[in-house]
Amino acid sequence: MTFLIDPAWAVGVFLLSLRLGTLFVMSPLWGVTGGPPTVRILIIAAFAATMVSALPPGSVAIPQSLGALVAAAACEVAVGGMLAFGVFAAFAAFMFGGKILDVQVGFGLGNVFDPVTHGQSPVIGSLLNLLAVALFFAVDGHLAFMRGVAYSLEAVPLGRLPASFPIEAVVKQFGAMFVAGLALVAPVSFGLLTAEAGLAALSRNLPQMNVFVVAIPVKIIVGLAMLAASIGYVGPLASRIFASMFRYWEGALLHG
């Protein structure tokens, strides 16, 4: 039995695997999926083969030299990194907000292992980051994620780059990360600020009391209680954060 492989299809799978591989490796979503590297490579190759098979004939141009193939591969890595920035910035909003609360509550000195980033992260920051991943899959964000990858093939064909670097979209997404991170924890942060103001007034009227010792459990209780009470506020805001990620993709891909 003889198997015939279309060279254009093979080149397309290779190039798209580089785009998907860069996107997945730099994306926080890939950190929560376990498994050996061989399995992950096969998953990426399977996604690439499926998408390339759905492209119309003639969509993939075969490089005429090794240098052209290397240049096309470099373009795919660059496009994958550009897309990965939008994903990373969206999830960084949750980590940024969590770090703000960790400093206010007093958890800033205690780090735990974060399976998403594979590093040491503050307690509340890791909690919000894992919650963001769970919400992303709960709202079918992974389906929109794959649709966005398919859209990138239409906007930027394989082996090419946008006509110019989308610096405006990058700056806008970078700024949106900080705004979204502050908005996520604004109610809890305001409550902790109020508690600290009350403790300051108490210290002024009762100087003999060790406010530092009293403030630690008070801020922990207030912070965790308000975080639990405002958890319903996180869902709608998380949906808007994920939507901003796809808006960044559209703006970055259409920039050229």
C-alpha positions in Angstrom: 0.0 0.0 0.0 1.4 3.4 -1.0 0.6 6.6 0.8 1.0 9.8 -1.2 1.6 13.0 0.8 1.0 16.4 -0.8 4.1 18.5 -0.3 2.1 21.6 0.2 0.0 19.9 2.9 3.1 18.7 4.7 4.7 22.2 4.6 1.4 23.7 5.8 1.3 21.3 8.7 4.9 22.1 9.6 4.4 25.9 9.5 1.1 25.8 11.4 2.6 23.6 14.0 5.1 26.3 14.7 2.4 28.9 15.0 0.3 26.7 17.3 3.3 25.5 19.3 4.5 29.0 20.0 1.0 30.1 20.9 0.5 27.1 23.3 3.9 27.1 24.9 3.7 30.9 25.7 0.0 30.6 26.8 -0.9 30.1 30.4 -3.6 27.6 29.2 -0.9 25.1 28.2 0.5 25.0 31.8 -2.6 23.3 33.3 -2.4 20.4 30.9 -0.1 17.6 32.0 1.5 14.9 29.9 4.9 14.2 28.3 6.2 16.5 25.6 5.7 13.9 22.9 2.0 13.8 23.6 1.8 17.6 23.4 3.7 17.7 20.1 1.3 15.1 18.7 -1.7 17.2 19.8 -0.3 20.3 18.2 0.4 18.3 15.0 -3.1 16.9 15.0 -4.6 20.4 15.3 -2.4 21.7 12.5 -3.2 18.7 10.2 -6.9 19.2 10.8 -6.8 22.9 10.0 -4.5 22.7 7.0 -6.8 20.0 5.5 -9.7 22.4 5.7 -7.9 25.1 3.8 -8.8 25.6 0.1 -6.3 24.2 -2.5 -3.4 26.5 -3.3 -3.5 28.3 0.1 -0.1 27.1 1.1 2.9 28.1 -1.1 5.8 25.7 -1.1 9.2 27.5 -0.3 11.6 27.0 -3.2 14.7 26.9 -1.0 15.8 26.0 2.5 16.4 29.7 3.3 12.8 30.5 2.2 11.5 27.6 4.5 13.5 28.9 7.4 12.2 32.5 6.8 8.6 31.2 6.7 9.2 29.2 9.9 10.5 32.3 11.6 7.4 34.2 10.5 5.2 31.6 12.0 7.0 31.7 15.3 6.6 35.5 15.3 2.9 35.4 14.6 2.4 32.7 17.3 4.2 34.9 19.8 2.1 37.9 18.8 -1.1 35.9 19.4 0.3 34.5 22.7 0.9 38.0 24.0 -2.9 38.6 24.0 -3.6 35.4 25.9 -0.8 36.1 28.4 -1.9 39.7 29.0 -5.5 38.6 29.6 -4.6 36.1 32.2 -2.0 38.4 33.7 -4.8 40.7 34.7 -6.0 38.0 37.2 -2.4 37.5 38.5 -1.9 41.3 38.8 -5.1 41.7 40.8 -4.3 38.8 43.0 -0.9 40.2 43.8 -2.5 43.5 44.8 -4.7 41.6 47.3 -1.7 39.5 48.5 0.2 42.6 49.5 -2.8 44.2 51.2 -3.9 41.1 53.1 -0.3 40.1 54.1 0.2 37.0 51.9 2.9 38.7 49.8 5.7 36.9 51.7 4.1 33.4 51.3 4.4 31.8 47.9 2.9 28.6 46.6 3.6 26.5 43.5 1.5 27.7 40.6 0.7 24.9 38.1 -0.1 27.4 35.4 3.2 29.3 35.4 5.2 26.4 37.0 6.7 28.9 39.4 6.3 30.4 42.9 3.3 32.7 43.0 1.4 34.4 45.8 -1.6 32.7 47.3 -4.5 34.8 46.1 -2.7 35.4 42.8 -2.5 31.7 42.1 -6.1 31.3 43.2 -7.4 33.9 40.8 -5.2 32.5 38.0 -6.6 29.0 38.4 -10.1 30.5 38.6 -9.5 32.3 35.3 -8.5 29.1 33.6 -11.6 27.3 34.9 -13.9 30.2 33.8 -12.2 30.3 30.4 -13.2 26.7 29.7 -16.6 27.1 31.4 -17.6 29.9 29.0 -16.4 27.9 26.0 -13.4 30.1 25.6 -11.4 27.2 24.2 -13.8 27.0 21.2 -13.4 30.7 20.5 -9.7 30.2 20.9 -9.5 27.7 18.1 -11.8 29.8 15.9 -9.4 32.7 16.5 -6.5 30.5 15.3 -8.5 29.5 12.2 -9.2 33.2 11.6 -5.5 34.0 11.9 -4.9 31.7 8.9 -7.3 33.9 6.8 -5.8 37.2 8.0 -2.2 36.2 7.9 -1.5 33.3 5.5 1.1 30.7 6.5 4.7 31.8 6.1 3.9 35.5 6.1 3.8 38.4 8.5 1.5 41.4 8.9 2.6 44.3 6.8 3.7 46.2 10.0 4.1 45.5 13.7 0.8 46.1 15.6 2.3 48.3 18.2 -0.9 50.2 18.9 -2.8 46.9 19.6 0.0 45.7 21.9 0.1 48.9 23.9 -3.7 48.9 24.2 -3.8 45.3 25.4 -1.0 46.0 27.8 -2.8 48.9 29.4 -6.1 47.0 29.5 -4.4 44.3 31.6 -3.7 46.8 34.4 -7.2 48.3 34.2 -8.9 44.9 34.3 -6.6 43.7 37.2 -7.6 46.7 39.3 -11.3 46.3 38.4 -11.2 42.6 39.5 -10.2 43.4 43.0 -11.5 46.9 43.5 -14.3 46.0 46.0 -12.0 43.9 48.1 -9.2 46.4 47.9 -11.5 49.2 49.0 -12.8 47.1 51.9 -9.2 46.4 53.0 -8.4 50.1 52.8 -11.4 50.9 55.0 -10.3 48.2 57.5 -6.8 49.7 57.6 -8.2 53.2 58.1 -10.2 51.8 61.1 -7.2 50.1 62.6 -5.2 53.4 62.2 -7.9 55.3 64.1 -8.0 52.5 66.7 -4.2 52.8 67.1 -4.5 56.5 67.5 -7.0 56.2 70.4 -5.4 53.1 72.0 -1.7 53.5 71.6 -1.0 50.8 74.2 -2.5 48.2 71.9 -0.3 46.3 69.5 -2.1 47.1 66.3 0.4 45.3 64.1 -0.5 41.9 65.8 -4.2 42.7 65.6 -4.1 43.9 62.1 -2.8 40.7 60.5 -5.8 38.4 61.4 -8.3 41.3 60.8 -7.0 42.0 57.3 -7.0 38.3 56.5 -10.5 37.7 57.6 -11.8 40.9 55.9 -10.0 40.2 52.7 -11.1 36.6 52.4 -14.7 37.4 53.4 -15.0 40.2 50.9 -13.3 38.1 48.2 -15.9 35.3 48.7 -18.7 37.8 48.8 -17.6 39.4 45.5 -16.9 36.2 43.6 -20.0 36.6 41.6 -18.7 40.0 40.3 -15.6 38.2 38.8 -17.6 36.1 36.2 -19.0 39.0 34.0 -15.7 40.9 34.3 -13.7 37.8 33.3 -15.9 37.4 30.2 -15.0 41.0 29.2 -11.3 40.2 29.8 -11.5 37.2 27.5 -13.3 39.2 24.9 -10.6 41.8 24.9 -8.1 39.1 24.1 -9.9 38.2 20.9 -10.3 41.9 20.1 -6.6 42.2 20.4 -6.1 39.3 18.0 -8.4 40.9 15.4 -6.6 44.3 15.7 -3.2 42.7 15.6 -3.9 40.5 12.6 -5.7 43.2 10.6 -3.1 45.8 11.4 -1.2 45.0 8.2 
